[in-house]
């Protein structure tokens, strides 16, 4: 395990506001707990409305001054410099992400690589967000320009803090917005470090501000702040509703990415051997704490037993352990999340869902860690709670279907609509089913668990609205302005 002297006080991290390290006034700092062993590894500021207000004002000043006066090319170059700084520090950033979230260290490194790629992608896109002209009446020229909203607020979750800061902040900055970020109190350390790196590579003061604290206090203050022109939120549907309601009071736009109950549909003609490892990876990635996790495998009834036989030994071979051992999965983020996931499993078993296979936790894993053994269940009843609600853990439900129409109805039959997978060697069927899915992304004969940096990402129904990632995000973080010139 990580070498930490028990007598050494955990480091205190400060907010970054207007280019300066700032402590919160009037509140005790919050402990940061490592999910792998339950040890306190750092302390962060417990900020409130005053710190959020200071950050929003700093962002406004940057937008109207030093940051807002830069050309798109100049903004892009700074974003690329930030990408390069993240790459140079990728090993330590990945280790910090793993320590803070409990995920295996190889996944932490991958997250650092992805964050660098986001800033590179949006840095090289900043001067390519072009406008348009519209044919109109004789004697008129009509131009449509894309302009930044102004100050954007970003509430980042604890499952992929480094990646999600990259994807939302990178796009917002590329458009010319100035940003205020409130990372999750369970995982704030890498967001703070990215902001420090932005300062080091030359970002104007106030262009990127990070304020830590409780979601119910600092997050609520950010959502409700009248000086914030647009909000980006990734998290639960319940909190997403609160964010949207708060922003609506001052008519700010919102992008919401709120989770999923994503199906993978396996038809009898699919290459089952090729599908099996991906079906497992799509639920084990980050311990299942992934909005786009493929948590339901819908299997054509005549090959249900075949797929179950392929998946069961893979689940039995899975191991959970401390982040620095780099097992298949790490710990859940905190004790509450562990109780939630184990509660889902226990309820499903009480309701009669067979436990087909279970992974293991390292026998010598620290007792204070928040570990859950991966579980494979099936067949799971269609009306079961575990078949309808987001578990956010390493639990895979197998469900049979009868034909294509039944598969589509079952796949679309939850309140969510984020990602879907379709496994078939019938090209016509793959397109029919992909078009019939009510979700934001569909993968055929593969599953990207959210896809790449370039691919627009977001959901429908209870999974939220708006799109991040890819070039599409630049349209979310900017507004169209129509200019009509009458020149005779």
JOFENTA-V327927 format. One record per residue. N is the residue number from 1. RES is the residue in three letters. SS is DSSP state (H for helix, E for strand, L for the rest). OMEGA is omega as a letter, one per 20 degrees, with the letter a starting at -180 (999 if undefined). Layout:
# JOFENTA-V327927
N,RES,SS,OMEGA
N,RES,SS,OMEGA
This chain:
# JOFENTA-V327927
1,UNK,L,a
2,UNK,L,a
3,UNK,L,r
4,UNK,L,r
5,UNK,L,a
6,UNK,L,a
7,UNK,L,a
8,UNK,L,r
9,UNK,L,r
10,UNK,L,a
11,UNK,E,r
12,UNK,E,r
13,UNK,E,a
14,UNK,L,r
15,UNK,E,r
16,UNK,E,a
17,UNK,E,r
18,UNK,L,r
19,UNK,L,a
20,UNK,E,r
21,UNK,E,a
22,UNK,E,r
23,UNK,L,r
24,UNK,L,a
25,UNK,L,r
26,UNK,L,r
27,UNK,L,r
28,UNK,L,r
29,UNK,L,r
30,UNK,E,r
31,UNK,E,r
32,UNK,E,a
33,UNK,E,r
34,UNK,L,a
35,UNK,L,a
36,UNK,L,a
37,UNK,L,r
38,UNK,L,a
39,UNK,L,r
40,UNK,E,a
41,UNK,E,a
42,UNK,E,r
43,UNK,E,r
44,UNK,E,a
45,UNK,L,r
46,UNK,L,a
47,UNK,L,r
48,UNK,L,a
49,UNK,H,a
50,UNK,H,a
51,UNK,H,r
52,UNK,H,r
53,UNK,H,r
54,UNK,H,r
55,UNK,H,r
56,UNK,H,r
57,UNK,H,r
58,UNK,H,r
59,UNK,H,r
60,UNK,H,r
61,UNK,H,r
62,UNK,H,a
63,UNK,H,a
64,UNK,H,a
65,UNK,L,a
66,UNK,L,a
67,UNK,L,a
68,UNK,L,a
69,UNK,L,r
70,UNK,L,r
71,UNK,L,r
72,UNK,H,r
73,UNK,H,r
74,UNK,H,r
75,UNK,H,a
76,UNK,H,a
77,UNK,H,r
78,UNK,H,r
79,UNK,H,r
80,UNK,H,r
81,UNK,H,r
82,UNK,H,r
83,UNK,H,a
84,UNK,H,r
85,UNK,H,r
86,UNK,H,r
87,UNK,H,a
88,UNK,H,a
89,UNK,L,a
90,UNK,H,a
91,UNK,H,a
92,UNK,H,r
93,UNK,H,r
94,UNK,H,r
95,UNK,H,r
96,UNK,H,r
97,UNK,H,r
98,UNK,H,r
99,UNK,H,a
100,UNK,H,a
101,UNK,H,a
102,UNK,L,a
103,UNK,L,r
104,UNK,L,a
105,UNK,H,r
106,UNK,H,r
107,UNK,H,r
108,UNK,H,r
109,UNK,H,r
110,UNK,H,r
111,UNK,H,r
112,UNK,H,r
113,UNK,H,r
114,UNK,H,r
115,UNK,H,r
116,UNK,H,a
117,UNK,H,r
118,UNK,H,a
119,UNK,H,r
120,UNK,H,a
121,UNK,H,a
122,UNK,H,r
123,UNK,H,a
124,UNK,H,r
125,UNK,H,a
126,UNK,H,a
127,UNK,H,r
128,UNK,H,r
129,UNK,L,a
130,UNK,L,r
131,UNK,L,a
132,UNK,E,r
133,UNK,E,a
134,UNK,E,r
135,UNK,L,a
136,UNK,L,a
137,UNK,L,r
138,UNK,L,r
139,UNK,L,r
140,UNK,E,r
141,UNK,E,a
142,UNK,E,r
143,UNK,E,r
144,UNK,E,r
145,UNK,E,r
146,UNK,E,a
147,UNK,E,r
148,UNK,E,r
149,UNK,L,a
150,UNK,L,r
151,UNK,E,r
152,UNK,E,r
153,UNK,E,a
154,UNK,E,r
155,UNK,E,a
156,UNK,E,a
157,UNK,L,a
158,UNK,L,a
159,UNK,L,r
160,UNK,L,a
161,UNK,H,a
162,UNK,H,r
163,UNK,H,a
164,UNK,H,r
165,UNK,H,r
166,UNK,H,a
167,UNK,H,a
168,UNK,H,r
169,UNK,H,r
170,UNK,H,a
171,UNK,H,a
172,UNK,H,r
173,UNK,H,r
174,UNK,H,r
175,UNK,H,a
176,UNK,L,r
177,UNK,L,r
178,UNK,E,a
179,UNK,E,r
180,UNK,E,a
181,UNK,E,r
182,UNK,E,r
183,UNK,E,r
184,UNK,L,a
185,UNK,L,r
186,UNK,L,a
187,UNK,L,a
188,UNK,L,a
189,UNK,H,a
190,UNK,H,r
191,UNK,H,r
192,UNK,H,a
193,UNK,H,r
194,UNK,H,r
195,UNK,H,r
196,UNK,H,r
197,UNK,H,r
198,UNK,H,r
199,UNK,H,a
200,UNK,H,a
201,UNK,L,r
202,UNK,L,r
203,UNK,L,r
204,UNK,L,r
205,UNK,L,r
206,UNK,L,r
207,UNK,L,r
208,UNK,E,a
209,UNK,E,r
210,UNK,E,a
211,UNK,L,a
212,UNK,L,r
213,UNK,L,a
214,UNK,L,r
215,UNK,H,a
216,UNK,H,a
217,UNK,H,a
218,UNK,H,r
219,UNK,H,r
220,UNK,H,r
221,UNK,H,r
222,UNK,H,a
223,UNK,H,a
224,UNK,H,a
225,UNK,L,a
226,UNK,L,r
227,UNK,L,r
228,UNK,L,a
229,UNK,L,a
230,UNK,E,a
231,UNK,E,r
232,UNK,E,a
233,UNK,E,r
234,UNK,E,a
235,UNK,L,a
236,UNK,L,r
237,UNK,H,a
238,UNK,H,r
239,UNK,H,r
240,UNK,H,r
241,UNK,H,r
242,UNK,H,r
243,UNK,H,a
244,UNK,H,r
245,UNK,H,a
246,UNK,H,a
247,UNK,H,a
248,UNK,H,a
249,UNK,L,r
250,UNK,L,r
251,UNK,L,r
252,UNK,L,r
253,UNK,E,a
254,UNK,E,r
255,UNK,E,a
256,UNK,E,r
257,UNK,E,a
258,UNK,L,r
259,UNK,L,a
260,UNK,L,r
261,UNK,L,a
262,UNK,L,r
263,UNK,E,r
264,UNK,E,a
265,UNK,E,a
266,UNK,E,r
267,UNK,L,a
268,UNK,L,a
269,UNK,L,a
270,UNK,L,r
271,UNK,L,a
272,UNK,H,r
273,UNK,H,r
274,UNK,H,a
275,UNK,H,a
276,UNK,H,a
277,UNK,H,r
278,UNK,H,r
279,UNK,H,r
280,UNK,H,a
281,UNK,H,a
282,UNK,H,r
283,UNK,H,a
284,UNK,H,r
285,UNK,H,a
286,UNK,H,r
287,UNK,H,a
288,UNK,H,a
289,UNK,L,a
290,UNK,L,a
291,UNK,L,a
292,UNK,L,a
293,UNK,L,r
294,UNK,L,a
295,UNK,L,r
296,UNK,E,r
297,UNK,E,r
298,UNK,E,a
299,UNK,E,r
300,UNK,E,a
301,UNK,H,a
302,UNK,H,r
303,UNK,H,a
304,UNK,H,a
305,UNK,H,r
306,UNK,H,a
307,UNK,H,r
308,UNK,H,r
309,UNK,H,r
310,UNK,H,a
311,UNK,H,a
312,UNK,H,a
313,UNK,H,r
314,UNK,H,r
315,UNK,H,a
316,UNK,H,a
317,UNK,L,a
318,UNK,L,r
319,UNK,E,r
320,UNK,E,a
321,UNK,L,a
322,UNK,L,a
323,UNK,H,a
324,UNK,H,r
325,UNK,H,r
326,UNK,L,r
327,UNK,L,r
328,UNK,L,r
329,UNK,E,r
330,UNK,L,a
331,UNK,L,r
332,UNK,L,a
333,UNK,L,a
334,UNK,L,a
335,UNK,H,r
336,UNK,H,r
337,UNK,H,r
338,UNK,H,r
339,UNK,H,a
340,UNK,H,a
341,UNK,H,r
342,UNK,H,r
343,UNK,H,r
344,UNK,H,a
345,UNK,H,a
346,UNK,H,r
347,UNK,H,r
348,UNK,H,r
349,UNK,H,r
350,UNK,H,a
351,UNK,L,r
352,UNK,L,r
353,UNK,L,r
354,UNK,L,r
355,UNK,E,a
356,UNK,E,a
357,UNK,E,r
358,UNK,E,r
359,UNK,L,a
360,UNK,E,r
361,UNK,E,r
362,UNK,L,a
363,UNK,L,a
364,UNK,L,r
365,UNK,L,a
366,UNK,L,a
367,UNK,L,a
368,UNK,L,a
369,UNK,L,a
370,UNK,L,a
371,UNK,L,r
372,UNK,L,r
373,UNK,L,r
374,UNK,L,a
375,UNK,E,r
376,UNK,E,a
377,UNK,E,r
378,UNK,E,i
379,UNK,L,r
380,UNK,L,a
381,UNK,L,a
382,UNK,L,a
383,UNK,L,r
384,UNK,L,r
385,UNK,H,a
386,UNK,H,r
387,UNK,H,a
388,UNK,H,a
389,UNK,L,r
390,UNK,L,r
391,UNK,L,a
392,UNK,L,r
393,UNK,L,a
394,UNK,L,a
395,UNK,E,a
396,UNK,E,r
397,UNK,E,r
398,UNK,E,a
399,UNK,E,r
400,UNK,E,r
401,UNK,E,a
402,UNK,L,a
403,UNK,L,a
404,UNK,H,a
405,UNK,H,r
406,UNK,H,r
407,UNK,H,a
408,UNK,H,a
409,UNK,H,r
410,UNK,H,a
411,UNK,H,a
412,UNK,L,a
413,UNK,L,r
414,UNK,L,r
415,UNK,L,a
416,UNK,L,r
417,UNK,L,a
418,UNK,L,a
419,UNK,E,r
420,UNK,E,r
421,UNK,E,r
422,UNK,E,a
423,UNK,E,a
424,UNK,L,r
425,UNK,L,r
426,UNK,L,a
427,UNK,H,a
428,UNK,H,r
429,UNK,H,a
430,UNK,H,r
431,UNK,H,r
432,UNK,H,a
433,UNK,H,r
434,UNK,H,r
435,UNK,H,a
436,UNK,H,a
437,UNK,L,r
438,UNK,L,a
439,UNK,L,a
440,UNK,L,r
441,UNK,E,r
442,UNK,E,r
443,UNK,E,r
444,UNK,E,a
445,UNK,L,r
446,UNK,L,r
447,UNK,L,a
448,UNK,L,a
449,UNK,L,a
450,UNK,L,r
451,UNK,L,a
452,UNK,L,r
453,UNK,L,a
454,UNK,L,a
455,UNK,L,r
456,UNK,L,a
457,UNK,E,r
458,UNK,L,a
459,UNK,L,r
460,UNK,L,a
461,UNK,H,a
462,UNK,H,r
463,UNK,H,r
464,UNK,E,a
465,UNK,E,a
466,UNK,L,a
467,UNK,L,r
468,UNK,E,a
469,UNK,L,r
470,UNK,L,a
471,UNK,L,a
472,UNK,H,a
473,UNK,H,r
474,UNK,H,r
475,UNK,H,r
476,UNK,H,a
477,UNK,L,r
478,UNK,E,a
479,UNK,E,r
480,UNK,E,r
481,UNK,E,r
482,UNK,E,a
483,UNK,E,a
484,UNK,E,a
485,UNK,E,r
486,UNK,E,a
487,UNK,L,r
488,UNK,L,999
